[in-house]
Amino acid sequence: REMSILRRFRELWIFSAFLLIFSMASIWHSCYRKLSFVAGRWLHSQPLSSRAVPLARSWPEWGAVPRPSLRMGFSTGRHDLQTVHDDLLLYRRLTSPEVPEELRQPVKVAIQALTAAYRLYSHDRIYVSFNGGKDATVTLHLARAVLANLNASTGKYHCLRCVYWTDKGVFPEVEEFVRRSATQYDLDLVKFHDCSFHEGIHICIEKHLAQVFVLGVRQIDREPGFSQLFEPSSPEWPAFMRVNPILFWNYSQVWQFLKTFDLPYCSLYDKGYTSLGSAHNTHRNETLRKPDGTYLPAYTLT
C-alpha cells in the first residue's frame, strides 16, 4: 500500500513538473513576442538617424527542406527583434528624404497601393508573386516594408505571404535566392512545382483563400491599356484582384531602387543576365559582353 502511494505521488510530481515547465515556456514565448513588438513599435517611432543599423546580415541555410511535387506552405517563424527591425527600418528609409528624387514618386505610389491593399483585404488573403527576378524582388521588398509598418501600428505580427512557381528549367541560382529570401524575411511561401499559373491560382484561391495577388509586372511588359494599379482578373480566370505596385517603373528605376537601398538580388544579374526565364533558353545580354569575354552586371545598362 505504501508503494502504491509513493508511485502515485511520483506520478503526480512528474505531471506537476511537466505542467510547470510547459507553463513557463508558454509565458516566456508570450513575453518574447510582446517584447519584439514593443521594441519594434519603439523603433518605428525613433528618428531614422538614430537607427543606422545595416539591412544586410548573414543568411542561415535552410537545411533539409522537403521538395514538394506540387505545392508547399512554408514559414520559418523567425519573427524576432532583428527581423522586425530590418523590415521597419526599410519602411522608414523608403519614406524618408534619403530616397533619390527620381524614385520618390514611384516609391510613394507603390507604398500607397500596397497600403491600400492591406487595408482593404485581410493580410492572409494577399499573396506576393515572387519568382526571384529583379521586378519581383523590388515588389517583395516594398511589400515586406508596408506589412511591417502595419504590423507595428497594430501590435500584431503577420508573415508576408508569397507564391512561387518553379519547374525543372529553373536556374539553381534563382532557386537558392528564393530559398534564402524566404528564410531571411520569414516568408509564408506557397511553392508550385511543374504547375501551370492557372492551376496554381485556382489552388491558392480554393485552399489558401487568396483574394489578391501582388505582381511585379511593369507596363513595358504588358499590352497597351494595361495601366491600373488595381486590376480585376480576366473573365477566363478565377475572380481575384491584381495589384501592380511597380507598374509605371522603368528598368533604371528598378536597379536604382535595389542599389540605393543595398537590397540583395539574384547573383545571375551580376553575370550578364538582364532577365531570368528558363535555364534552357535564357542567355546573357550580349550588350554587356566585354572584350575579354566576361560580362558586366545588368545594372550597368541604366
Secondary structure as GFF3:
##gff-version 3
##sequence-region A 1 302
A	DSSP	alpha_helix	2	45	.	.	.	ID=ss1
A	DSSP	three_ten_helix	48	51	.	.	.	ID=ss2
A	DSSP	beta_strand	73	74	.	.	.	ID=ss3
A	DSSP	alpha_helix	81	94	.	.	.	ID=ss4
A	DSSP	alpha_helix	101	120	.	.	.	ID=ss5
A	DSSP	three_ten_helix	123	125	.	.	.	ID=ss6
A	DSSP	beta_strand	126	129	.	.	.	ID=ss7
A	DSSP	alpha_helix	134	154	.	.	.	ID=ss8
A	DSSP	beta_strand	161	166	.	.	.	ID=ss9
A	DSSP	alpha_helix	172	184	.	.	.	ID=ss10
A	DSSP	beta_strand	188	193	.	.	.	ID=ss11
A	DSSP	alpha_helix	197	207	.	.	.	ID=ss12
A	DSSP	beta_strand	212	214	.	.	.	ID=ss13
A	DSSP	three_ten_helix	219	221	.	.	.	ID=ss14
A	DSSP	beta_strand	230	232	.	.	.	ID=ss15
A	DSSP	beta_strand	241	243	.	.	.	ID=ss16
A	DSSP	alpha_helix	251	260	.	.	.	ID=ss17
A	DSSP	three_ten_helix	267	271	.	.	.	ID=ss18
A	DSSP	three_ten_helix	286	288	.	.	.	ID=ss19
A	DSSP	three_ten_helix	298	301	.	.	.	ID=ss20
###
